[in-house]
Amino acid sequence: MHESLRGLSLYLIAVTGMVALGPGQVFAQAKSPSRVLLYTSVPQELATQFADAFMKKRPDIKVEIYRAGSTEVGAKLAAEREVGGIRADLLWLADAPIYYDLRKRGELLAYISPEAKAIPADLKDPKGLFTAGRLINMIIAVNTEVTPLKDAPKSWKEFPDFGKKATMGNPLYSGSNFVTVAAFVKRDGNWGWFERARAKNVAVVRGNSEAASALAGKEFGIAMTLDYIIAGLIKKGAPLTIVWPAEGAISVPSPIAIINGTKNPNGSKAFVDYVLSKEGQEFLVKQEVIPVRGDVMPPKGQPSASQIKFLPIPYEWAAENAAEIREKFEKIMLQ
């Protein structure tokens, strides 16, 4: 066939196909949603529900989720960096020190969301490289059917004394537990707390959800775990209660950030805006998460961010010494 006729035939076939599809379908194909890939340690159910709420508001953007513990996500980022670059568009983890490492490497995109003005200055990077997306708090949880509240520890100092009745998550998997370990070691200047915990046989489980589930299942009487997970179980009828430690909770801001080099900066910015928005924070409150905005009320019965007493977290020190901290913890608590 003559080349020009062949070209015309292909054109007519294409046009005929579009007519057969119908105008609505052609428009749908032309306007398929853009894609953003989120790496997160937010529990899978909550992350999925949150992404669904965002996509309902923004049907032009599809959020795909890779969910794992913060430490696993950190390892994935390192592996991807070695083979062509980080694939994620967005990062939402509990391991705040990871963001300091990424900032140092120049791997975060500066974006000051218009919603960020409602976030306190100490919960965001001044250049917009990351901003707190939720406030999660490491607290002492008690199963009152195993350990009466009057006998439960009121401080972190007392926690190891409960030995086999106590459990905590593993910082080799969980970012919030890594931050907690770093805060304790930096505060004390030594590993005495963990040496005592090992001597008393405090159990180490995979992560905070596992610690909370084991506590609810009466395998333990107390647990070091996150406030919102326990609050969710209490809402479902579990005989649990939260003790805010006398020294202070470990309050982790769980930042949201955009990876520098994202293929969809506009979609990524829209997701950050939603996380920080009043609507997004109110959605998290329904899941018992304490909001980072002062104009959003906390979950019923929970303190607001400004009311929480918390221990200082040495973010940059933890980032610089992450490998050594995990190695030392493993040697003391797991070998």
GIVENHU-V485660 format. One record per residue. N is the residue number from 0. RES is the residue in one small letter. SS is DSSP state (~ for helix, > for strand, _ for the rest). Layout:
<<N:RES:SS> <N:RES:SS>>
This chain:
<<0:m:_> <1:h:_> <2:e:~> <3:s:~> <4:l:~> <5:r:~> <6:g:~> <7:l:~> <8:s:~> <9:l:~> <10:y:~> <11:l:~> <12:i:~> <13:a:~> <14:v:~> <15:t:~> <16:g:~> <17:m:~> <18:v:~> <19:a:~> <20:l:~> <21:g:_> <22:p:~> <23:g:~> <24:q:~> <25:v:~> <26:f:~> <27:a:~> <28:q:~> <29:a:~> <30:k:_> <31:s:_> <32:p:_> <33:s:>> <34:r:>> <35:v:>> <36:l:>> <37:l:>> <38:y:>> <39:t:>> <40:s:_> <41:v:_> <42:p:_> <43:q:~> <44:e:~> <45:l:~> <46:a:~> <47:t:~> <48:q:~> <49:f:~> <50:a:~> <51:d:~> <52:a:~> <53:f:~> <54:m:~> <55:k:~> <56:k:~> <57:r:_> <58:p:_> <59:d:_> <60:i:>> <61:k:>> <62:v:>> <63:e:>> <64:i:>> <65:y:>> <66:r:>> <67:a:_> <68:g:_> <69:s:~> <70:t:~> <71:e:~> <72:v:~> <73:g:~> <74:a:~> <75:k:~> <76:l:~> <77:a:~> <78:a:~> <79:e:~> <80:r:~> <81:e:~> <82:v:_> <83:g:_> <84:g:_> <85:i:_> <86:r:_> <87:a:_> <88:d:_> <89:l:>> <90:l:>> <91:w:>> <92:l:_> <93:a:_> <94:d:_> <95:a:_> <96:p:~> <97:i:~> <98:y:~> <99:y:~> <100:d:~> <101:l:~> <102:r:~> <103:k:~> <104:r:~> <105:g:_> <106:e:_> <107:l:>> <108:l:>> <109:a:_> <110:y:_> <111:i:_> <112:s:_> <113:p:~> <114:e:~> <115:a:~> <116:k:~> <117:a:~> <118:i:>> <119:p:_> <120:a:~> <121:d:~> <122:l:~> <123:k:>> <124:d:_> <125:p:_> <126:k:_> <127:g:_> <128:l:_> <129:f:_> <130:t:>> <131:a:>> <132:g:_> <133:r:_> <134:l:>> <135:i:>> <136:n:>> <137:m:>> <138:i:>> <139:i:>> <140:a:>> <141:v:>> <142:n:>> <143:t:_> <144:e:_> <145:v:_> <146:t:_> <147:p:_> <148:l:~> <149:k:~> <150:d:~> <151:a:_> <152:p:_> <153:k:_> <154:s:_> <155:w:~> <156:k:~> <157:e:~> <158:f:~> <159:p:~> <160:d:~> <161:f:~> <162:g:~> <163:k:~> <164:k:~> <165:a:>> <166:t:>> <167:m:>> <168:g:>> <169:n:_> <170:p:_> <171:l:_> <172:y:_> <173:s:_> <174:g:~> <175:s:~> <176:n:~> <177:f:~> <178:v:~> <179:t:~> <180:v:~> <181:a:~> <182:a:~> <183:f:~> <184:v:~> <185:k:~> <186:r:~> <187:d:~> <188:g:_> <189:n:_> <190:w:_> <191:g:~> <192:w:~> <193:f:~> <194:e:~> <195:r:~> <196:a:~> <197:r:~> <198:a:~> <199:k:_> <200:n:_> <201:v:_> <202:a:>> <203:v:>> <204:v:>> <205:r:_> <206:g:_> <207:n:~> <208:s:~> <209:e:~> <210:a:~> <211:a:~> <212:s:~> <213:a:~> <214:l:~> <215:a:~> <216:g:_> <217:k:_> <218:e:_> <219:f:_> <220:g:_> <221:i:>> <222:a:>> <223:m:>> <224:t:>> <225:l:>> <226:d:~> <227:y:~> <228:i:~> <229:i:~> <230:a:~> <231:g:~> <232:l:~> <233:i:~> <234:k:~> <235:k:_> <236:g:_> <237:a:_> <238:p:_> <239:l:>> <240:t:>> <241:i:>> <242:v:>> <243:w:_> <244:p:_> <245:a:_> <246:e:_> <247:g:_> <248:a:>> <249:i:>> <250:s:>> <251:v:>> <252:p:_> <253:s:_> <254:p:>> <255:i:>> <256:a:>> <257:i:>> <258:i:>> <259:n:_> <260:g:_> <261:t:_> <262:k:_> <263:n:_> <264:p:~> <265:n:~> <266:g:~> <267:s:~> <268:k:~> <269:a:~> <270:f:~> <271:v:~> <272:d:~> <273:y:~> <274:v:~> <275:l:~> <276:s:_> <277:k:~> <278:e:~> <279:g:~> <280:q:~> <281:e:~> <282:f:~> <283:l:~> <284:v:~> <285:k:~> <286:q:_> <287:e:_> <288:v:_> <289:i:>> <290:p:_> <291:v:_> <292:r:>> <293:g:_> <294:d:_> <295:v:_> <296:m:_> <297:p:_> <298:p:_> <299:k:_> <300:g:_> <301:q:_> <302:p:_> <303:s:_> <304:a:~> <305:s:~> <306:q:~> <307:i:_> <308:k:_> <309:f:>> <310:l:_> <311:p:_> <312:i:_> <313:p:_> <314:y:~> <315:e:~> <316:w:~> <317:a:~> <318:a:~> <319:e:~> <320:n:_> <321:a:~> <322:a:~> <323:e:~> <324:i:~> <325:r:~> <326:e:~> <327:k:~> <328:f:~> <329:e:~> <330:k:~> <331:i:~> <332:m:~> <333:l:~> <334:q:_>>
